[in-house]
Amino acid sequence: MRRMVSRPFPRLAPGLPRRLPLALAACAVLAGSPRHADAQAAETVFAPPAPPLVVSGPLTFAPLVRQVVPAVVNIAVTQGTDTQSANDQQKRQPVPPGVKGTPFERRFRDRMRARGEEMLGAGSGFIIDPSGVIVTNNHVVGEADHITVSLADGSEYPAKLLGSDDLTDIAVIKIQAPHPLPFVTWGDSRQINVGDWVMAAGNPFGLGSSVTAGIVSARGRDIGASPFDDFLQLDAPINPGNSGGPSFNLSGQVVALNTAIVSPTGGSVGIGFGIPSEIVAPIVAELRRSGHIDRGWLGVTLADGDGHDGVRITDIDRDGPARRARLRTGDIVLSVGDEPMDSSRTLIRTIAAEHPGSTVQLRIRRHGAVLTMPVVVGHRPEDMDD
């Protein structure tokens, strides 16, 4: 990279006349030079100055932090151990990836050894109801025997699992506090644009409450975690321990559940992923109501067509909903109801969102003819992973 060296303008000696007419004459000569002609030609290439598209930005996130951080919690998950010697316990004491190699590794080992427990991990969550309902990731709490929630004021409470969904990695837990708790509300992630500001909050590396800021880098990211991947990509630094924490818009509403990072080092490199609130909020509502998610199922194998011209059925499960509805191999699904199907992933998500036992209208193309077929949606088998 070339270094630009600035030179001070020469200072005129006292008493010397300022020969303005001569300077003007020199300018007139330069105006007729080839170099000046090139400059005039170049000016016609560039557009005239335009007003900036972004006229203001947050000078500080402090008001937002004060409003929402009290509702962000730290989560520690542990698993009971059998009685054993201190040496044996120390040997099998696992260290969470988010803590290993940090100044807190020794403290976690000592704490868990004193309690006769194994530390499985540390994560984050956020309160969505003053009664103590908390949203987090399933991979944070899914294997725990004991869940401990630490609030921003330092108080700790045991938590119980209300429900979880492995396919979307969403879980809901609850604590009992003697008073109403601060909480946050959902924002509409469908209104989020690439380039919008977000603020992420959580418990990175077990350090405790922390916030970072960045922008939405992309929408609709598929990272191969499940057939329902539809992540927001964020460049706000997200590290191990941030899992289950929220990302906020500038209004202090939750627009994403921080879930994953891509990193060759284990720390943030500016590529993080959050589940958008348009997916999280309805799943959380269902988990609070029933503790699990029932998903619809067609019983077909699919292949994307050329371009966006529907989804081809390549195989049909025996005794599945599609066979009972007389769908055939080779049929191309054009739409479900009024929603066009441009990919197999879109079709899987759309059917999965239907309640088992409900009837949907599939518009298909078969041998050039367009047909509408009513299909009774089946119950998605629990052992399916795609």
BELNORUR-V27404 format. One record per residue. N is the residue number from 1. RES is the residue in one letter. PHI is phi in whole degrees, 0 to 359 (999 if undefined). D_FIRST is the distance of its C-alpha to the first C-alpha in Angstrom with 2 decimals. Layout:
# BELNORUR-V27404
N | RES | PHI | D_FIRST
N | RES | PHI | D_FIRST
This chain:
# BELNORUR-V27404
1 | M | 999 | 0.00
2 | R | 285 | 3.80
3 | R | 266 | 6.45
4 | M | 265 | 9.51
5 | V | 254 | 12.73
6 | S | 271 | 15.87
7 | R | 241 | 19.11
8 | P | 292 | 22.56
9 | F | 294 | 24.95
10 | P | 296 | 27.71
11 | R | 269 | 30.84
12 | L | 282 | 34.12
13 | A | 290 | 36.89
14 | P | 301 | 39.93
15 | G | 91 | 42.61
16 | L | 286 | 40.55
17 | P | 289 | 41.37
18 | R | 270 | 38.72
19 | R | 279 | 39.10
20 | L | 297 | 38.32
21 | P | 301 | 40.25
22 | L | 295 | 38.28
23 | A | 297 | 34.97
24 | L | 295 | 36.30
25 | A | 295 | 37.36
26 | A | 297 | 33.94
27 | C | 297 | 32.51
28 | A | 295 | 35.19
29 | V | 296 | 34.24
30 | L | 297 | 30.59
31 | A | 299 | 31.75
32 | G | 265 | 33.32
33 | S | 280 | 30.42
34 | P | 301 | 28.71
35 | R | 300 | 25.30
36 | H | 292 | 27.04
37 | A | 296 | 28.68
38 | D | 298 | 25.43
39 | A | 296 | 24.24
40 | Q | 297 | 27.60
41 | A | 294 | 27.34
42 | A | 294 | 23.94
43 | E | 298 | 25.50
44 | T | 285 | 28.02
45 | V | 282 | 25.46
46 | F | 272 | 24.37
47 | A | 291 | 26.92
48 | P | 295 | 28.37
49 | P | 306 | 27.30
50 | A | 231 | 28.85
51 | P | 293 | 29.91
52 | P | 294 | 27.87
53 | L | 284 | 29.40
54 | V | 252 | 28.99
55 | V | 262 | 30.48
56 | S | 204 | 30.93
57 | G | 210 | 30.18
58 | P | 291 | 31.75
59 | L | 286 | 31.10
60 | T | 205 | 32.72
61 | F | 264 | 34.32
62 | A | 303 | 36.99
63 | P | 299 | 39.88
64 | L | 294 | 39.19
65 | V | 300 | 39.07
66 | R | 299 | 42.35
67 | Q | 284 | 44.00
68 | V | 254 | 43.17
69 | V | 298 | 42.38
70 | P | 302 | 46.08
71 | A | 267 | 46.76
72 | V | 266 | 44.15
73 | V | 238 | 45.74
74 | N | 259 | 44.97
75 | I | 236 | 46.92
76 | A | 244 | 48.05
77 | V | 241 | 49.98
78 | T | 227 | 52.30
79 | Q | 226 | 54.86
80 | G | 296 | 58.12
81 | T | 239 | 58.84
82 | D | 287 | 62.12
83 | T | 296 | 63.51
84 | Q | 202 | 62.21
85 | S | 292 | 61.47
86 | A | 299 | 58.50
87 | N | 294 | 57.06
88 | D | 296 | 57.43
89 | Q | 295 | 55.96
90 | Q | 295 | 52.94
91 | K | 293 | 52.35
92 | R | 262 | 52.43
93 | Q | 287 | 50.61
94 | P | 282 | 47.63
95 | V | 249 | 44.50
96 | P | 301 | 42.75
97 | P | 304 | 39.27
98 | G | 286 | 38.06
99 | V | 245 | 39.45
100 | K | 303 | 39.10
101 | G | 86 | 36.77
102 | T | 258 | 36.67
103 | P | 297 | 38.62
104 | F | 265 | 41.27
105 | E | 299 | 42.31
106 | R | 295 | 45.01
107 | R | 296 | 46.32
108 | F | 295 | 46.74
109 | R | 299 | 48.55
110 | D | 296 | 50.91
111 | R | 294 | 51.61
112 | M | 288 | 52.45
113 | R | 295 | 54.50
114 | A | 293 | 56.58
115 | R | 271 | 57.28
116 | G | 68 | 58.15
117 | E | 230 | 55.54
118 | E | 254 | 52.52
119 | M | 278 | 49.33
120 | L | 270 | 48.14
121 | G | 173 | 45.16
122 | A | 225 | 43.84
123 | G | 209 | 42.63
124 | S | 227 | 42.75
125 | G | 193 | 44.87
126 | F | 211 | 45.90
127 | I | 276 | 49.30
128 | I | 246 | 50.43
129 | D | 210 | 54.00
130 | P | 297 | 55.52
131 | S | 283 | 57.99
132 | G | 107 | 55.25
133 | V | 280 | 54.03
134 | I | 233 | 50.55
135 | V | 257 | 48.15
136 | T | 207 | 45.98
137 | N | 270 | 44.99
138 | N | 296 | 47.69
139 | H | 289 | 45.67
140 | V | 280 | 45.70
141 | V | 244 | 49.50
142 | G | 297 | 50.99
143 | E | 254 | 52.11
144 | A | 274 | 53.08
145 | D | 274 | 56.55
146 | H | 225 | 55.69
147 | I | 238 | 53.15
148 | T | 241 | 52.41
149 | V | 250 | 50.68
150 | S | 251 | 49.25
151 | L | 273 | 48.95
152 | A | 296 | 46.61
153 | D | 274 | 49.48
154 | G | 94 | 49.84
155 | S | 286 | 53.03
156 | E | 237 | 53.46
157 | Y | 220 | 55.62
158 | P | 288 | 56.59
159 | A | 235 | 55.74
160 | K | 243 | 57.45
161 | L | 276 | 56.03
162 | L | 273 | 57.26
163 | G | 177 | 55.71
164 | S | 210 | 52.75
165 | D | 225 | 51.34
166 | D | 292 | 49.62
167 | L | 294 | 48.34
168 | T | 256 | 46.23
169 | D | 61 | 45.74
170 | I | 240 | 47.35
171 | A | 220 | 49.92
172 | V | 233 | 52.00
173 | I | 236 | 53.49
174 | K | 216 | 55.72
175 | I | 240 | 56.56
176 | Q | 249 | 59.60
177 | A | 247 | 58.92
178 | P | 284 | 61.67
179 | H | 211 | 59.98
180 | P | 299 | 57.89
181 | L | 255 | 54.24
182 | P | 296 | 51.15
183 | F | 216 | 49.85
184 | V | 239 | 47.24
185 | T | 245 | 47.76
186 | W | 279 | 46.26
187 | G | 258 | 43.92
188 | D | 269 | 43.77
189 | S | 293 | 40.74
190 | R | 292 | 41.52
191 | Q | 268 | 40.25
192 | I | 277 | 36.82
193 | N | 250 | 33.97
194 | V | 300 | 30.58
195 | G | 103 | 28.31
196 | D | 288 | 31.17
197 | W | 290 | 30.90
198 | V | 220 | 32.81
199 | M | 235 | 33.65
200 | A | 262 | 34.60
201 | A | 226 | 37.14
202 | G | 171 | 38.64
203 | N | 232 | 39.20
204 | P | 293 | 36.12
205 | F | 55 | 36.97
206 | G | 71 | 40.31
207 | L | 286 | 38.84
208 | G | 109 | 40.76
209 | S | 303 | 39.97
210 | S | 216 | 36.28
211 | V | 231 | 34.42
212 | T | 221 | 30.96
213 | A | 229 | 29.58
214 | G | 187 | 27.50
215 | I | 237 | 28.04
216 | V | 282 | 29.95
217 | S | 273 | 27.53
218 | A | 196 | 30.24
219 | R | 239 | 34.01
220 | G | 66 | 36.56
221 | R | 285 | 34.80
222 | D | 250 | 37.05
223 | I | 253 | 36.18
224 | G | 79 | 39.44
225 | A | 284 | 41.18
226 | S | 197 | 44.22
227 | P | 290 | 45.46
228 | F | 253 | 44.96
229 | D | 301 | 41.20
230 | D | 200 | 39.72
231 | F | 279 | 37.03
232 | L | 274 | 34.67
233 | Q | 267 | 31.18
234 | L | 238 | 29.77
235 | D | 255 | 26.48
236 | A | 297 | 28.35
237 | P | 304 | 28.25
238 | I | 236 | 31.48
239 | N | 234 | 32.55
240 | P | 308 | 35.74
241 | G | 104 | 38.54
242 | N | 281 | 37.32
243 | S | 305 | 39.42
244 | G | 91 | 42.14
245 | G | 276 | 40.47
246 | P | 264 | 39.94
247 | S | 244 | 37.10
248 | F | 251 | 38.05
249 | N | 278 | 37.36
250 | L | 287 | 37.07
251 | S | 268 | 40.87
252 | G | 82 | 41.39
253 | Q | 257 | 42.72
254 | V | 283 | 42.01
255 | V | 245 | 40.20
256 | A | 200 | 39.31
257 | L | 255 | 40.53
258 | N | 296 | 37.64
259 | T | 228 | 38.43
260 | A | 210 | 35.73
261 | I | 225 | 32.15
262 | V | 250 | 30.03
263 | S | 203 | 28.45
264 | P | 281 | 27.87
265 | T | 248 | 28.21
266 | G | 95 | 31.15
267 | G | 248 | 29.26
268 | S | 290 | 27.48
269 | V | 237 | 24.30
270 | G | 86 | 24.75
271 | I | 234 | 27.18
272 | G | 238 | 30.70
273 | F | 227 | 33.81
274 | G | 233 | 36.72
275 | I | 283 | 40.04
276 | P | 295 | 40.52
277 | S | 298 | 43.46
278 | E | 297 | 45.21
279 | I | 268 | 45.83
280 | V | 292 | 46.34
281 | A | 302 | 48.76
282 | P | 293 | 51.55
283 | I | 292 | 51.39
284 | V | 299 | 51.67
285 | A | 299 | 54.66
286 | E | 289 | 56.34
287 | L | 295 | 55.71
288 | R | 294 | 57.27
289 | R | 280 | 60.23
290 | S | 237 | 60.95
291 | G | 86 | 58.66
292 | H | 207 | 57.42
293 | I | 242 | 56.09
294 | D | 264 | 58.29
295 | R | 244 | 56.37
296 | G | 283 | 57.68
297 | W | 206 | 57.81
298 | L | 258 | 58.74
299 | G | 79 | 59.12
300 | V | 224 | 57.11
301 | T | 255 | 54.31
302 | L | 238 | 51.78
303 | A | 219 | 49.26
304 | D | 292 | 46.84
305 | G | 277 | 47.89
306 | D | 285 | 45.94
307 | G | 68 | 43.79
308 | H | 239 | 45.32
309 | D | 260 | 48.94
310 | G | 85 | 50.46
311 | V | 235 | 50.74
312 | R | 270 | 53.00
313 | I | 273 | 55.54
314 | T | 257 | 55.57
315 | D | 201 | 58.08
316 | I | 230 | 60.54
317 | D | 291 | 61.80
318 | R | 294 | 65.51
319 | D | 65 | 67.31
320 | G | 272 | 64.12
321 | P | 302 | 63.95
322 | A | 294 | 62.60
323 | R | 294 | 65.48
324 | R | 295 | 68.02
325 | A | 274 | 66.57
326 | R | 66 | 67.02
327 | L | 287 | 63.39
328 | R | 231 | 62.80
329 | T | 299 | 60.22
330 | G | 100 | 58.30
331 | D | 298 | 58.60
332 | I | 247 | 55.46
333 | V | 278 | 55.04
334 | L | 267 | 53.85
335 | S | 202 | 54.25
336 | V | 243 | 55.77
337 | G | 64 | 57.71
338 | D | 261 | 55.57
339 | E | 265 | 52.23
340 | P | 292 | 50.70
341 | M | 252 | 49.58
342 | D | 253 | 46.37
343 | S | 202 | 45.71
344 | S | 297 | 47.74
345 | R | 296 | 45.83
346 | T | 297 | 46.84
347 | L | 295 | 50.44
348 | I | 300 | 50.51
349 | R | 295 | 49.21
350 | T | 295 | 51.63
351 | I | 290 | 54.65
352 | A | 298 | 53.68
353 | A | 284 | 53.72
354 | E | 279 | 57.32
355 | H | 285 | 60.13
356 | P | 305 | 62.16
357 | G | 98 | 65.39
358 | S | 281 | 64.04
359 | T | 250 | 64.27
360 | V | 241 | 61.36
361 | Q | 258 | 61.55
362 | L | 264 | 59.48
363 | R | 263 | 58.99
364 | I | 234 | 58.72
365 | R | 244 | 58.85
366 | R | 227 | 61.35
367 | H | 53 | 62.07
368 | G | 88 | 60.83
369 | A | 265 | 62.93
370 | V | 262 | 61.46
371 | L | 234 | 63.44
372 | T | 247 | 63.38
373 | M | 242 | 64.30
374 | P | 285 | 65.19
375 | V | 229 | 63.94
376 | V | 275 | 65.00
377 | V | 290 | 61.96
378 | G | 268 | 62.50
379 | H | 265 | 61.36
380 | R | 295 | 58.16
381 | P | 301 | 59.12
382 | E | 292 | 57.64
383 | D | 272 | 56.58
384 | M | 281 | 54.31
385 | D | 244 | 50.60
386 | D | 213 | 49.46
